[in-house]
């Protein structure tokens, strides 16, 4: 969820040029990376179809934001 919120906030910050919205995007991006690191650690020991899809989705969303 944090990866989606981050992408959305970055898009809104780009459209409005609002610094506060960009800070909110950074907050969500940090939370997304924290969750992704946790999921990757868990997926190594207990891989499932459910967490694999979430990990790939978060990775793709965060990758789109990597050019920032």
C-alpha positions as CSV (number, residue, x, y, z in Angstrom):
1,X,0.0,0.0,0.0
2,X,2.8,2.4,0.8
3,X,4.3,1.9,-2.7
4,X,1.0,2.9,-4.2
5,X,0.6,5.9,-1.9
6,X,4.2,7.0,-2.7
7,X,3.7,6.8,-6.4
8,X,0.4,8.7,-6.1
9,X,1.9,11.4,-3.9
10,X,4.9,11.9,-6.2
11,X,2.6,12.3,-9.2
12,X,0.5,14.9,-7.2
13,X,3.6,16.7,-6.1
14,X,4.8,16.8,-9.7
15,X,1.5,18.3,-10.9
16,X,1.2,20.8,-8.1
17,X,4.9,21.5,-7.4
18,X,4.0,21.3,-3.7
19,X,6.9,20.6,-1.3
20,X,4.7,19.3,1.5
21,X,3.2,16.7,-0.9
22,X,6.7,15.7,-2.0
23,X,7.7,15.2,1.7
24,X,4.6,13.0,2.1
25,X,5.7,11.0,-0.9
26,X,9.2,10.5,0.6
27,X,7.6,9.3,3.8
28,X,5.5,6.7,2.0
29,X,8.5,5.6,-0.1
30,X,10.6,5.0,3.0
31,X,7.7,3.0,4.5
32,X,7.5,1.0,1.3
33,X,11.2,0.2,1.3
34,X,11.0,-0.9,4.9
35,X,8.1,-3.2,4.1
36,X,9.8,-4.6,1.0
37,X,13.0,-5.3,3.0
38,X,10.9,-7.2,5.6
39,X,9.0,-9.1,3.0
40,X,12.2,-10.1,1.2
41,X,13.6,-11.4,4.4
42,X,10.5,-13.4,5.1
43,X,10.1,-14.6,1.5
44,X,13.6,-16.3,1.6
45,X,12.4,-18.6,4.4
46,X,8.7,-19.0,3.5
47,X,8.0,-18.1,-0.2
48,X,4.3,-18.2,-1.2
49,X,2.4,-17.1,-4.2
50,X,0.8,-14.3,-2.2
51,X,3.9,-12.7,-0.9
52,X,5.7,-13.1,-4.2
53,X,3.1,-11.1,-6.1
54,X,3.2,-8.3,-3.4
55,X,7.0,-8.2,-3.5
56,X,7.1,-7.9,-7.3
57,X,4.3,-5.3,-7.3
58,X,6.1,-3.2,-4.7
59,X,9.4,-3.5,-6.6
60,X,7.9,-2.4,-9.9
61,X,6.1,0.6,-8.3
62,X,9.3,1.7,-6.4
63,X,11.4,1.2,-9.6
64,X,9.2,3.7,-11.5
65,X,10.1,6.2,-8.8
66,X,13.8,5.5,-9.0
67,X,14.4,8.3,-11.5
68,X,13.4,11.0,-8.9
